[in-house]
């Protein structure tokens, strides 16, 4: 989760051995990174396809109290604090997406 938020350099296995991939800060689940010409050889003709790396970003499920407090402080600094018991909808449908786009989130 922190690597996705802050950015990182990751090692990915490919047909040509390990490849370094730069994960940009703010990476989201289900995003893809394309590694040109590192995929499978074309059946008819020359050249190779692209290797597509699918990001599977995991959110931690077990946090100690210090980690929870750091995340609360982070959320508060971003104006994301919510009263306990309320869940924020991720997008709230099409209008929620418009609201988020125009509010600068």
Helices and strands as residue ranges (DSSP letters): H 2-6, E 8-14, E 17-23, E 32-35, E 51-54, H 65-77, H 93-103
